[in-house]
Amino acid sequence: MSFFERYLTAWVLLCIVVGLVLGELAPQVFQTIGRMEVARVNLPIGLLIWLMIIPMLLKVDFGALGQVRRHWRGIGVTLFVNWAVKPFSMALLAWLFIRHLFAGWLPADQLDSYVAGLILLAAAPCTAMVFVWSRLTGGDPMFTLSQVALNDAIMVIAFAPIVGLLLGLSAIAVPWDTLLASVALYIVIPVLLAQTARRALLLRGEAAFHHAAIRLGRMSTAALLLTLVLLFAFQGPAIVQQPLVIALLAIPILIQVLFNSGLAYWLNRRLGEKHSIACPSALIGASNFFELAVAAAISLFGFQSGAALATVVGVLIEVPLMLLVVRIVNRSRGWYESSARVQANAL
């Protein structure tokens, strides 16, 4: 794990402080940035989001889809948790906590926006950081790559319908034109650009590819941090007035991470999959493609929306939560492997 990845939470906290201070000192500058839009797409943020997403997608090898059949049970668990459980469980948690349990402590005019942000966060499976988490647990690298490639292929066609369905069920107006434009801008086009760049770099050799991937990864992290500074510069007044909002938004995200990772881990054990398969399967079910979620929230609801803030809270707690999941699956390896052998023999 790189220096930036290891201390991502600390960097996010620093960006919060810097953004809040700059928002207070130079509000007109950020208002000018906010007005730089074409068709509801903010140009500076759009550029930063491409710089975030494309290096992440550069690591995805769609050729790994051929490996899916080798561990079909683990892949089945991954797909079930990521697409049939995760978005819907988050929608339920958002309804329970945001609309009911915490409604009295949250701004009434932002409740729908917070729910939407949490749904966007859960509807985007992790693309890049899952490689880090998988490595920390001794996960099978080819399985990790194949499940990421398959998830990304599904995300191109499933992200918009699932988000639209859950927003509709939550009685939130669905701006379909903006949603579909977000999918094209932040999934389809970046995938095409990343895969084109990947092929061009690989023609220069594996060493050149890995060197470029490292450099682009640093650029991606810098773009993420700068985006967060801009977001918190816009969100400043609301956060200063109600700092409790961030803590309350973190609770359903925390529950969702632990529930989905635990479910995937248990299902793999029941099906007799190896620990090296169960770990990345559980980790991708717990983590999120937060770069995409932030981008979609900004496009659909704007900088100053509760949706944008909710997705940023996901960034804030991603690293400590995922390190907790890594610790749990590593410490339970002996228990898992003894149980998995029994299940495999019974099948």
N, C-alpha and C positions, 0 to 999 in steps of 0.2 A: 504494500500500500504506500503510495507516494506521500510526501510531507503534507501537501494540500488535502489529499483524501483523508489522511489520519486525523487532521484537525479541522475538518470541514465545518463542524458545529461552531468552533471558535471563530472561524473566518466569517460565518454567517452572523454571529453575534456582533462581530466588529462592523460588518456591513450595516447592521441595524443601527448601531450608534452613529456611524458616519452618515448614513442616509437621513436619520432624524436631525442631526446637526445641520447638514447642508440644506435640508428642507426648510429649516427655520431661518438660516442665514441668507439663502438666495431663492426664495419661493418663485420669483418671476422667471428665473432661469429654467426651473423644472416645469413651469406652466408652458413656457415656449417649447420645450422638448415634447410635452404632452400634446401640443397642437400640430406636430409634424406628422400628419396622418395622410394616407391615401387609401380610400375604400375601407375605413375603420382599422387599418393596419398602421401602427406607429412604426415609422421607418427606422429610427435608432434602435428600438427594442427588437424589431424584426431582424435587423442585422445581427444584433447580439445573440438572439436566439438561434439563428443559423450557425453562428460560431460556437454555440453550446452544443447543438444537436449533431451537426455533421461529423465532428471528430468521434462522437460516441458511436454513430452508425458505421463509421469507417472500420470498426473492429468486427462487424458482423459479416460472417461468411455464409451466404445463402447456399453455397455448395454443401454445407453441413446438414442440410435438410435430408440428404441421403442416409444420415446416421440415425434418423428418427426411429426406424424399425428395430434397431438393436435394443433399445430400452423403451418399448412401447408402453409398458405399464407406468414408468416414471413420467413419460411424456403425457400420457393420459391424465395422470394426477395434476401435472402442471397446467394443462389446458382446462381441466375441470375447475381448479381453484382460481386460475387467473380470469376466466371468462364466464363461468357459471356461478361462482360464489363471491369473488372479491368485490366487483362493482356493486352487486346487490346487497351484500352485507354492509358495505359502507353507506349505501343509501339508507338502509334501515337504521344504522347507528347515527347517521346525521339527523334523520327524522326524530329519533328518540332523544338525543342529547341536545341538538341545536333548537329544534322546534318545541321541545317540552322541558326537559330537565334543566337546561341552561338558559332558556328563553328570557327569564327575568333579569339575567346579568349581561345580556348581549343587546346591541343596538337593534331595535325592532325593525328598522328599515333595511337591515343587512342580513336578516335571517335566511332569506331565500338564496342570497348570494353566497353565504357561508356553506349552505348545503350543496350548492352547485360546485363550489371549489373542491369540496371533499369528494364529490362524485367524479369530477375530472381527474383528481389525484389517483383514485382507485381504478379508473378505467384505462390507465396507461401502465402496462407492465414494464418492469425495469429492463433497460437495454445494456447499460455499461457497467454500473457498479456491481452487478451480480457477478461479474468475472472476478472482482476483488474478493467478495464474500465467499465465493466458491473456492478460491485459492486458499483462503484462511481455514477452510474446513476439510481440505484435501479432496474436494469434489472432482468428479470425472470431467476433464476439460472439454472433451468432445461432446459429452451430453450437455454441458452448460452451453456450449456454442450452438448445438442443434436446437435446444429449447428456445434460446434467444432468437435465432433465425426464424423459427416457426412462429413465435409470438409476434415478431415484427411483421411477418407476412400477413398474419391474421389482423394485426392492428390497422393495416392500411384499409381494410374493408369493414372491420367491426367496431372501431372506435366511435365513429359518428353515430351509427345506429344505437349502440348501447347508451352513449351519453344522451342522445335525443330521447330515448325511451325512458331513462331514469329521471331526466329533468321533467319530462311530461308527467310521469307518475307522481313527481314531487310538486306538481302544479306550478312549475316554473316555465315561463314562456321560452320556447326553443327557437332561436334565430337560425333557421336551417341554412340560410345562405352563408352566414358568417361561420357556422360550424363546419360546413363542407369546405369553405375556403381555408379554414384553419387546418383541416386534414391535408388539403393539397399543399399548403405553404409549409407546414411543420412536420409532415410525415412523408408524403409522396415525393415532393421535390428534393428534400434532404436525402432520402433513401437513394434516389437516382444519382444525385451529385456525389454522395459518399461512395456508392458502388463504382461509379466511373473513376473517381480518384483512387479507389482501392486497386482497381485493375491496372491503372497507370503506374502507381507506386510499386506494385508487385513485379511489374515488368523490369524494374530497376534492381530487383533482388529483395530477399527477405530482410536483410540488414537495413537497407534504405527504407523499406516499409515501416519497420519497427522504430527507427529513428524519427521518421516523419510523424508516426502515430504518437510518440511521446511528446514531441514538440506541439502538435495540434491538441493533445490532451491538456497541456498547460494553458494553451490559448482558450480552450473550452472552459476551464476552471475560472480563468480571469474574466471571461465573458459572463459566466454565471454570477460571479461576485459583483461585477459592475451593474448587472441587471437588478440584483437585490438592492444595491445602493439606490438606484433610481426608484424602485418600488417603494422602499421605505421613506424616501424623500417625499413621495406623493402621499403615503399612508401616515406620515408623521403625526398630524393633529389627532387622528382617530386613535392611534396607538398610545400617545401621551395621555390622552384623556381616559382611556380604558385599557391599561396594560394587561388586565385579567383576561382579555379576549384571547390572547395567544395561548395562555395556559389551558383555557377551556377548549379551544380548537384542537389542542394536542391530544386530549383524552380520547376521543373516538379514533384518531389515527393510531394511537398506541394500542388500543384494544384490537383494532383491525389487523395490525401487524402481527400481534401475538396469536390471534385466532387463526389467521390464514396460514401462517408458518407452521403452527401446531397441527392444523388439519392436514396440510400436505405431508408433513413428516409422518404423521400417524397413518395416513392412507398408504404411503410407500411402504411402511413397515408391515401393514396388513397384507399388502400384495407381494411381499417378499423381495422387494428391490434392495440392492446393495446400499450401504450407508453413503458411499461416494456418489450415488444417484439421488438419494433422498435429500441430501444437504442442499445442492443447488436447486432442486425442485421446491423445497421449502423456502429457500431464500428468495427466489424469484417471485414466489407467491406473496412474500411479505413486503418486498421493496417496490418502488414506483419509478416510472420514467418522469421524474418531477420536472425536467426541463420542458417536456411537451405539455405537462399539466399547467405550468406557469404560463407558457405561450398561449395556450388555448383560453385560459382564464382572462388574460389581458385582452385578447382579441374579442372574446364574447362579452365581457362585462366591464372592461376598462381597468386602468391603473389603480384607481382609488376604490375599487370594489372589494367587498368582503371575499369574493371568490379568489382574487389574486392573493389576498392576505392568507387565506386558508391553504393555498398551494405552497406558499412560502414557509408556512409553519411545518409543512411536510418536509421541506428541505432542512429546516432547522433541527428536527429531531431524527432525521434519517440515520445518520452515522451512529449515535449512541444506541438507538434501538436495534439496528442491524448487528452491531457488535455484541449486544445482549443475546440476540438469536444465535449468532455464531458460537458464543460461549456455551449456550444451552445444548446445541447439537453436538458440539465437540465433547462436552462432559458426559453426554448420554450415549456415547458411541458403543460402549460395552453392552449396555442394556439393549440398545437398538439391534446390534448384530446378533445377539443371542435370540432375541425375539424374531428377527427376520428369518433366521435359519429355520425356526419352527414353522413359520408361516409358509416359507418356500417349499418345505417338505410336504406340507399339507395340500399344496396346490397340484 
